[in-house]
Amino acid sequence: MSAVLGLDYGERRVGVAAGERDLGVATGITTIHFASRRELRAALAELVNEREPELIVVGYPRTLSGEPGERCRAVETFAGRLFGWFSIPVVYQDERLTSVEADRIRRKAGSRAEGQAGKGMIDMASAVLILQGWFDAARAGTDAGTGPAPAGGSGAPDPAQGR
């Protein structure tokens, strides 16, 4: 089996999902709360060692019109760091409205978690939606909203240009 991690990157939290490429089903794993880059790297290193992913899918925050959003630069920097830290290929997946959908799902499921706990649940659910979107696009043979992340200066194309 070939493991894949899905990440919803934020300034203080990273939602994490995992799945097997062969099965094409994403599952929420955790939300990493961090105060420093060192804390984030250590938490991600544990997951990478445990799951041994062949690929990492990172949510790419486009606007509703499909243009790169204001958080794209931070996500691009994060994607480059991921590749530098772990030497695992990183790709982007369009994450438009995943947080809105994740919050809707959380409320429909009856979760009353608020504050940081509620936000953490939303981040993890967003990671699931990002990874599931990537699995679905891969299964359909499309690459809508996806693209290789610039991995540590590897010359990979800009994700705004698609694959």
Secondary structure in CASP SS format (residue, H / E / C, confidence):
PFRMAT SS
TARGET T0000
AUTHOR 0000-0000-0000
METHOD secondary structure of the structure
MODEL  1
M C 1.00
S C 1.00
A E 1.00
V E 1.00
L E 1.00
G E 1.00
L E 1.00
D E 1.00
Y E 1.00
G C 1.00
E C 1.00
R C 1.00
R E 1.00
V E 1.00
G E 1.00
V E 1.00
A E 1.00
A E 1.00
G E 1.00
E E 1.00
R C 1.00
D C 1.00
L C 1.00
G C 1.00
V E 1.00
A E 1.00
T E 1.00
G E 1.00
I E 1.00
T E 1.00
T E 1.00
I E 1.00
H E 1.00
F C 1.00
A C 1.00
S C 1.00
R H 1.00
R H 1.00
E H 1.00
L H 1.00
R H 1.00
A H 1.00
A H 1.00
L H 1.00
A H 1.00
E H 1.00
L H 1.00
V H 1.00
N H 1.00
E H 1.00
R H 1.00
E C 1.00
P C 1.00
E C 1.00
L E 1.00
I E 1.00
V E 1.00
V E 1.00
G E 1.00
Y E 1.00
P C 1.00
R E 1.00
T C 1.00
L C 1.00
S C 1.00
G C 1.00
E C 1.00
P E 1.00
G C 1.00
E C 1.00
R C 1.00
C H 1.00
R H 1.00
A H 1.00
V H 1.00
E H 1.00
T H 1.00
F H 1.00
A H 1.00
G H 1.00
R H 1.00
L H 1.00
F H 1.00
G H 1.00
W H 1.00
F H 1.00
S C 1.00
I C 1.00
P C 1.00
V E 1.00
V E 1.00
Y E 1.00
Q E 1.00
D E 1.00
E C 1.00
R C 1.00
L C 1.00
T H 1.00
S H 1.00
V H 1.00
E H 1.00
A H 1.00
D H 1.00
R H 1.00
I H 1.00
R H 1.00
R H 1.00
K H 1.00
A C 1.00
G C 1.00
S C 1.00
R C 1.00
A C 1.00
E C 1.00
G H 1.00
Q H 1.00
A H 1.00
G H 1.00
K H 1.00
G H 1.00
M H 1.00
I H 1.00
D H 1.00
M H 1.00
A H 1.00
S H 1.00
A H 1.00
V H 1.00
L H 1.00
I H 1.00
L H 1.00
Q H 1.00
G H 1.00
W H 1.00
F H 1.00
D H 1.00
A H 1.00
A H 1.00
R H 1.00
A H 1.00
G C 1.00
T C 1.00
D C 1.00
A C 1.00
G C 1.00
T E 1.00
G E 1.00
P E 1.00
A C 1.00
P C 1.00
A C 1.00
G C 1.00
G C 1.00
S C 1.00
G C 1.00
A C 1.00
P C 1.00
D C 1.00
P H 1.00
A H 1.00
Q H 1.00
G C 1.00
R C 1.00
END
